[in-house]
Amino acid sequence: MKIRTVFCLLAFAATVISAHAQQRLPREAFPLWPEGAPGALGKEDKDVPKLTPYFANPEKATGASIVICPGGGYGGLAPHEGRDYAMWLNEQGVSAFVLQYRLGSAGYRHPVMLNDVSRALRYVRAKAGEWKLDAKRIGVMGSSAGGHLASTLITHFDAGDANAKDPIDQVSSRPDIGILCYPVISMGPLTHGGSKKNLLGDNPSPELVELLSNEKQVKKDTPPTFIFHTVEDKAVKVENALEFAAALQKNGVSFSMHIYPKGAHGIGLGKSQWDPASRHPWTGECIGWLKEQGFINK
């Protein structure tokens, strides 16, 4: 009898563990434009912008969600700034969508990247009811060049086109919050050269440089923003974060900024995704801020 009881308990535990593991796995990535993306240069994987959903466990889900833009200098996409962030957000009850946006290394230039992230935000908002998400609690998050893309969306969003044939294009692309991790912000003297070249090409016009220097594009309706950076960052100057925060302050936009003395560029969550004790302090600060924004339950 005892053996049978133990066996049943083990089988039940295995079922529960399996169910939770499956809930943590992402669904299949899907294209943002099933019939082909506008401006596509081909039909290969690099020409197809996609979203990979990571839905929070229903038992913890808050209804909030965040679109994640991995970094990589607009030339690649860093998994630890996409998948790892998504799984960390899932732990907090926030669903996440990792964006595979088109890259300069594949021959794309602005505004293609902005079009991709705008479509991603619209897509999640349009599907919010179907996916049991809150259409008024959708954020955008990005690191490094992905941080530039996220900062571009929070300063260049639009209300959607009410006359568009595609219902997704009718929806607003404005994020409700932004999270910027050691972000490239400026395309001016403070910029990261590789990101600028991949985004704008070799000889962008002064007007284009100004337009994509997002510290100059902040407006009063820019959404609340969380920013973190490190002084030690050798790849992207900390002044990018400082200038963006100053612009937010000037325009009366709520923000939370955290500057740490140590930490190399690309640190992501810290030393280990799987060990909360080894995560960088910014993660705890961000969780507190997300609670204040109503994205995580207090």
C-alpha positions in Angstrom: 0.0 0.0 0.0 2.8 2.4 0.9 4.7 1.6 -2.3 1.6 2.2 -4.4 1.0 5.5 -2.6 4.6 6.6 -3.1 4.3 5.6 -6.8 1.1 7.7 -7.2 2.6 10.7 -5.5 5.7 10.5 -7.8 3.5 10.1 -10.9 1.4 13.2 -9.8 4.6 15.2 -9.1 6.0 14.3 -12.5 2.8 15.4 -14.2 2.8 18.7 -12.4 6.5 19.3 -13.2 5.8 18.4 -16.8 2.9 20.7 -17.0 4.8 23.6 -15.5 7.7 22.9 -17.8 5.5 23.0 -20.9 4.0 26.3 -19.7 7.5 27.8 -19.6 8.3 26.7 -23.1 7.6 29.2 -25.9 5.0 28.7 -28.6 6.2 28.5 -32.2 7.6 31.7 -33.6 5.2 33.3 -36.1 5.7 35.9 -38.9 4.4 39.4 -38.2 3.1 39.6 -41.8 1.9 36.1 -42.9 1.7 37.3 -46.6 5.2 38.7 -46.5 6.8 41.8 -44.8 6.7 45.2 -46.5 10.1 46.0 -48.0 11.4 42.4 -47.7 14.5 41.7 -49.8 13.8 38.0 -50.0 12.1 35.1 -48.4 14.8 33.6 -46.2 14.6 33.6 -42.5 16.5 36.9 -42.2 13.8 38.5 -44.3 10.9 37.4 -42.2 10.3 39.4 -38.9 8.8 37.2 -36.3 7.6 37.0 -32.7 8.2 34.2 -30.3 5.6 34.2 -27.5 6.5 33.2 -23.9 3.2 33.2 -22.1 3.3 33.4 -18.3 1.9 30.5 -16.3 -1.8 31.1 -16.0 -1.6 30.7 -12.2 0.7 33.7 -12.0 -0.2 35.7 -15.1 -1.0 39.4 -14.4 -2.3 40.1 -17.9 0.6 42.4 -18.7 3.0 41.7 -21.6 6.3 43.1 -23.0 7.7 43.0 -26.5 11.5 42.3 -26.3 14.1 43.6 -28.8 17.4 41.8 -28.3 20.6 43.7 -28.9 23.4 43.0 -31.3 24.4 46.2 -33.0 21.6 46.0 -35.6 23.8 43.2 -37.0 22.7 40.2 -34.9 20.3 39.2 -32.1 21.7 38.2 -28.7 19.7 35.3 -27.2 20.5 36.2 -23.6 18.8 39.6 -24.2 15.7 37.9 -25.7 14.9 34.5 -24.5 16.5 34.9 -21.0 14.6 38.2 -20.4 11.4 36.5 -21.5 11.7 33.7 -19.0 12.7 36.1 -16.3 9.5 38.1 -17.0 7.5 34.9 -17.0 8.7 34.3 -13.4 7.0 37.6 -12.5 3.8 36.7 -14.2 4.4 38.9 -17.3 4.0 37.4 -20.7 6.8 38.2 -23.2 7.2 38.3 -27.0 10.8 38.1 -28.4 11.1 40.0 -31.6 13.2 38.8 -34.5 13.5 42.1 -36.4 15.3 42.6 -39.7 19.0 43.7 -39.5 21.5 45.9 -41.2 23.7 42.9 -41.8 21.0 41.5 -44.0 20.8 44.8 -46.1 18.0 46.5 -44.2 18.0 50.1 -43.0 15.6 52.4 -41.2 12.6 52.6 -41.2 12.4 48.8 -41.6 13.4 48.0 -38.0 10.9 50.6 -36.6 8.2 49.1 -38.9 8.9 45.6 -37.4 8.7 46.6 -33.7 5.7 48.8 -34.4 3.9 45.8 -36.0 4.9 43.6 -33.1 3.3 46.0 -30.6 0.2 46.4 -32.7 0.0 42.6 -33.1 0.1 41.9 -29.4 -2.5 44.6 -28.7 -4.8 43.4 -31.5 -4.6 39.8 -30.1 -4.8 40.8 -26.4 -8.4 39.6 -25.9 -7.7 36.3 -27.6 -4.5 35.7 -25.6 -6.1 36.9 -22.3 -3.8 39.9 -22.1 -4.5 43.5 -21.1 -4.4 45.8 -24.2 -3.5 48.7 -21.9 -0.5 47.0 -20.3 1.9 46.3 -23.1 5.5 47.4 -22.9 8.6 47.3 -25.0 12.1 46.3 -23.7 15.5 46.4 -25.4 19.2 46.2 -24.7 22.0 48.0 -26.5 20.9 48.4 -30.2 17.7 46.7 -29.1 17.4 49.5 -26.6 17.8 52.0 -29.4 14.9 50.2 -31.2 12.8 50.2 -28.1 13.6 53.9 -27.5 12.7 54.6 -31.1 9.2 53.1 -30.6 8.5 55.0 -27.4 9.4 58.2 -29.2 8.0 57.5 -32.7 4.8 55.5 -32.1 1.5 56.4 -33.8 -2.2 55.9 -33.3 -2.6 53.4 -36.1 -4.5 53.9 -39.4 -8.2 53.7 -38.9 -8.7 53.2 -42.7 -6.2 50.4 -43.0 -7.5 47.1 -44.6 -5.5 45.1 -42.1 -7.1 45.3 -38.7 -3.7 45.1 -37.0 -2.6 48.2 -38.7 -5.6 50.1 -37.2 -4.2 49.6 -33.7 -1.9 52.0 -31.8 1.8 51.2 -31.6 2.3 53.2 -28.4 3.8 51.1 -25.7 2.5 51.7 -22.1 6.0 51.5 -20.7 9.6 51.2 -21.9 12.6 49.3 -20.4 16.0 50.3 -21.8 19.0 48.3 -20.8 22.4 49.9 -21.5 20.8 51.4 -24.6 22.2 53.1 -27.6 20.1 56.3 -27.8 21.9 58.9 -29.9 23.1 58.7 -33.5 25.3 61.7 -32.9 28.8 61.8 -31.3 27.7 59.5 -28.4 26.6 56.7 -30.7 27.8 53.2 -31.1 29.4 53.3 -34.6 28.4 49.8 -35.7 24.8 50.2 -34.7 24.6 53.6 -36.5 26.1 52.1 -39.7 23.8 49.1 -39.7 20.8 51.2 -39.1 21.4 54.2 -41.2 24.1 53.2 -43.7 27.5 54.8 -44.4 26.5 58.4 -45.1 23.1 59.3 -43.5 21.8 62.8 -43.9 22.0 65.2 -40.9 18.2 65.1 -40.8 18.1 61.3 -40.5 20.8 61.4 -37.7 18.6 64.0 -35.9 15.5 61.9 -36.3 17.0 58.8 -34.9 18.8 60.5 -32.0 16.0 59.7 -29.7 17.1 61.9 -26.9 15.9 64.7 -29.2 12.6 63.0 -29.9 11.1 62.7 -26.4 7.6 64.2 -26.1 5.2 64.6 -23.2 3.3 61.5 -24.3 6.4 59.3 -24.3 5.5 56.4 -21.9 7.1 55.9 -18.5 10.5 54.4 -18.8 13.0 52.3 -16.8 16.7 52.8 -17.7 19.8 51.1 -16.5 23.4 51.5 -17.6 26.9 51.1 -16.2 29.8 53.6 -16.1 32.2 50.8 -17.0 30.5 50.1 -20.3 33.1 50.5 -23.0 30.9 49.8 -26.0 28.0 52.2 -25.4 28.7 55.3 -23.5 26.7 55.9 -20.3 25.9 59.4 -21.6 23.3 57.8 -23.9 21.2 56.9 -20.9 21.9 60.2 -19.1 20.8 62.3 -22.0 17.6 60.3 -22.5 16.8 60.6 -18.9 17.4 64.4 -19.0 15.0 64.6 -22.0 12.3 62.6 -20.1 12.7 65.0 -17.1 12.5 68.0 -19.4 9.2 66.8 -20.8 7.7 65.7 -17.6 7.8 62.0 -18.3 8.0 59.6 -15.4 11.2 57.5 -15.3 13.4 55.4 -13.1 17.1 55.4 -13.9 19.9 53.3 -12.3 23.5 53.9 -13.1 26.0 51.3 -11.7 29.8 51.8 -11.5 30.7 48.3 -12.5 29.5 46.0 -15.3 30.6 45.3 -18.8 28.4 45.9 -21.8 25.9 43.1 -22.5 25.6 41.9 -18.9 21.9 41.0 -19.4 20.4 39.6 -16.2 23.8 39.1 -14.6 26.0 36.0 -14.1 23.3 33.4 -14.3 19.8 33.4 -15.7 18.9 30.4 -13.5 20.3 31.6 -10.2 18.3 34.6 -8.8 21.1 35.3 -6.3 23.6 36.0 -9.1 21.3 38.4 -11.0 22.4 42.0 -11.4 20.7 44.5 -9.0 18.9 46.2 -11.8 16.5 43.2 -12.0 15.2 43.8 -8.5 14.9 47.5 -9.2 13.0 46.8 -12.4 10.6 44.4 -10.6 9.8 47.1 -8.1 9.2 49.6 -10.8 7.0 47.1 -12.8 4.9 46.8 -9.6 4.5 50.5 -9.5 3.4 50.5 -13.1 0.8 47.8 -12.4 2.5 45.2 -14.6 3.3 42.9 -11.6 1.1 42.2 -8.7 2.2 43.8 -5.4 
